[in-house]
Each structure stands twice: as C-alpha cells, then as structure tokens.
Amino acid sequence: MNLSCLSKVIAEYITNETKYDEEKKEIIEYAIETLLLTIFGFILILLVSSFLNALVPAVIAAIFGGVLRKVSGGAHFNSPMKCLTFGAITYSLIGVIANKLLELNISNSILILILFLSLFIVLMFAPVDSDAKPIHSTILKKKLKISSSLVVILAIILVFINNLEIFEISMTLGIFYQTITLLPFFNIRRCKT
C-alpha cells in the first residue's frame, strides 16, 4: 500500500467517525499524507546518513533546508517518492561534506558569505511554486518571501553567535542546497510523464 492510499484509508476512518463532509475529508487526507511523507523522508535520511556516518550533520542540514523549503518552495520531482529518495541521498551527502569541511577548519566568514549568497538568491527568486501548487496571491508570495529571508537571516545570526562548527557548517550547507533549488534553471516547467 502506498502512502497516498494509506492516508486515504486513515482519512476515511476519521471522517466517518466524525461525520465530516467531503471538503474536510480532503483536507484531512492531505494533512495525513504530508505528515506520512515527512516522517518517511526523515526516516530515510536517518538510515542513509547513518550508513554514511554522517547522521548529525545530515539531520541539521535537513532541518534547516526543510524549514526553508516550506516557505520558499523550489524544484520538484513528479512524484513524492523520487523527491524523498533524492532528498535523503542529498542531505546525507551534505552530512559527509560537512564532516570533511569540519576537518579543514573552514572559516566562519566563508559560511557567512555562503549565507549572504543564499539570502540574495532567496530575495531574487523565492517563493517558487509548482504546477501542482501554484501561488496566486501576491500577499501570500510577499509573506513567503519575507519568511524565507528571515530563515536565512536567522542562520546568519546563528553563525555569528554559535561555537559549534559542525552545526554552523551543516546548517549553512542545508540552506545553501535549498536556495539552489530556487534557481530558474531547476524550475523549468516540464510536461509530467
């Protein structure tokens, strides 16, 4: 049973018990599917990053990249499972890279430079919507751009005040990866196959 079917079954049970109408049933189904995808994606990141000995930096990168993704949007695959698999592999590899950069004693000024580049990209391109979830409201777009900018600004502040190098490096790489997905090159509308 795939996650979409599972969320449909759970939503059906909940709505039958509570006597919700079809609209509320659809909202509950969407929320359940989103929750299940998030849990499954996080478990996948834990498994792959553990295998690569990069659990902590991968989780940090995934948390910050994921928070930014929620408000900035970005490139999409045509199926959630492709997205989850790619994300798990990418964030795990970011964890490996973070561990390597930790050994190189990378300077905070480089991390801050990367974050300012990320902020520039966010200011230029966020939010990026998709065919499945277009953003029509200019007010919502403005709020998402502000929220996206605030996430990156928070990361800049954390690099200034934090002394945990692996945290700073992982957070910066997670945010930078997410901002790359905002670039127009990765968001060319393609026909779904």
C-alpha positions in Angstrom: 0.0 0.0 0.0 1.5 3.4 -1.0 1.4 6.5 1.3 -1.4 8.1 -0.7 -3.7 5.1 -0.3 -2.8 4.8 3.4 -3.6 8.4 4.0 -6.9 8.0 2.2 -7.8 5.0 4.4 -6.9 6.9 7.6 -8.8 10.0 6.4 -11.8 7.8 5.5 -11.9 6.3 9.0 -11.5 9.7 10.8 -14.2 11.4 8.7 -16.6 8.5 9.1 -16.2 8.6 12.8 -16.6 12.4 13.0 -19.1 12.7 10.2 -17.1 15.3 8.3 -18.1 16.4 4.8 -16.0 15.7 1.6 -14.1 19.0 1.8 -12.9 18.4 5.4 -12.2 14.8 4.4 -9.9 16.1 1.6 -8.1 18.5 3.9 -7.5 15.7 6.5 -6.3 13.3 3.8 -3.8 15.9 2.5 -2.6 16.6 6.1 -2.1 12.9 6.8 -0.3 12.3 3.5 2.0 15.3 4.2 2.7 14.0 7.7 3.4 10.5 6.5 5.7 11.8 3.7 7.6 13.9 6.2 8.1 11.0 8.6 9.1 8.6 5.9 11.5 11.2 4.4 13.1 11.8 7.8 13.5 8.1 8.5 15.1 7.7 5.1 17.5 10.5 5.8 18.3 8.8 9.2 19.0 5.5 7.5 21.1 6.7 4.6 23.1 9.2 6.7 23.8 6.6 9.4 25.1 4.3 6.7 27.4 7.1 5.6 28.5 8.0 9.1 27.0 11.5 8.8 23.9 11.3 10.9 24.2 14.5 12.9 25.3 16.9 10.2 22.7 15.4 7.7 19.9 15.9 10.2 20.9 19.5 10.9 21.2 20.3 7.2 17.8 18.6 6.6 16.0 20.5 9.3 17.3 23.9 8.2 16.9 23.1 4.5 13.4 21.7 5.2 12.2 24.7 7.1 13.4 27.0 4.3 11.8 24.7 1.7 8.4 25.0 3.5 8.4 28.8 2.9 10.5 29.2 -0.2 9.3 26.3 -2.4 11.7 25.0 -5.0 12.4 22.4 -7.7 10.0 19.4 -7.6 10.1 15.9 -8.9 7.0 14.4 -10.4 6.5 12.0 -7.5 6.9 12.3 -3.8 8.9 9.1 -3.6 11.5 10.4 -6.1 11.7 13.6 -4.0 12.1 11.8 -0.7 14.8 9.5 -2.1 16.7 12.3 -3.8 16.4 14.4 -0.6 17.7 11.6 1.6 20.7 10.9 -0.5 21.4 14.6 -1.0 21.2 15.6 2.7 23.2 12.5 3.6 25.9 13.6 1.2 25.7 17.1 2.6 26.4 15.5 6.0 29.5 13.8 4.6 30.7 17.1 3.1 30.1 18.9 6.4 32.3 16.3 8.2 35.0 16.8 5.6 34.8 20.6 5.9 35.0 20.3 9.7 38.4 18.7 9.3 39.5 21.6 7.1 38.7 24.1 9.8 36.6 26.3 7.5 36.3 29.9 8.5 33.0 31.5 9.7 33.5 34.3 7.1 33.2 31.7 4.3 30.0 30.4 5.9 28.6 33.9 6.2 29.5 34.6 2.6 27.6 31.5 1.5 24.6 32.5 3.6 24.6 36.0 2.1 24.6 34.5 -1.3 21.7 32.3 -0.2 19.9 35.4 1.0 20.4 37.1 -2.4 19.0 34.0 -4.1 16.0 34.0 -1.8 15.4 37.7 -2.3 15.6 37.2 -6.1 13.5 34.0 -6.6 11.5 33.0 -3.5 8.9 31.7 -3.4 9.0 29.2 -6.2 5.7 27.4 -6.8 4.9 24.4 -8.8 2.2 23.3 -11.3 0.6 21.2 -8.5 0.6 24.1 -6.0 0.6 27.4 -7.8 0.7 30.6 -5.7 -1.8 33.1 -7.0 -2.0 35.5 -4.1 0.5 38.4 -4.1 0.1 38.8 -0.4 1.0 35.2 0.2 4.0 35.5 -2.1 5.2 38.5 -0.1 4.8 36.7 3.2 6.6 33.6 1.9 9.5 35.8 0.6 9.8 37.6 4.0 9.6 34.2 5.9 12.3 32.7 3.6 14.5 35.7 4.1 14.1 35.5 7.9 15.1 31.9 7.9 18.4 32.8 6.1 18.9 35.8 8.4 18.4 33.6 11.4 21.1 31.3 10.1 23.5 34.2 9.6 22.9 35.3 13.2 23.4 31.7 14.4 26.8 31.5 12.7 27.8 34.7 14.5 26.7 33.6 18.0 27.3 29.8 17.8 30.5 28.0 18.6 29.6 24.5 17.3 31.4 24.3 14.0 29.5 21.1 12.8 26.2 22.8 13.5 27.2 26.0 11.6 28.6 24.1 8.6 25.7 21.7 8.3 23.1 24.5 8.7 24.8 26.6 6.0 25.1 23.7 3.6 21.4 22.7 4.1 20.3 26.3 3.5 22.6 26.7 0.5 21.4 23.5 -1.1 17.7 24.6 -0.7 18.4 28.0 -2.2 20.0 26.4 -5.2 16.6 24.7 -5.9 15.1 28.1 -6.3 17.2 29.0 -9.3 15.2 29.2 -12.6 17.4 26.5 -14.2 15.9 23.9 -11.9 12.4 25.1 -12.2 11.7 25.0 -15.9 8.2 23.7 -16.3 8.3 20.3 -17.9 5.5 18.0 -19.1 4.7 15.4 -16.5 5.2 11.9 -17.7 
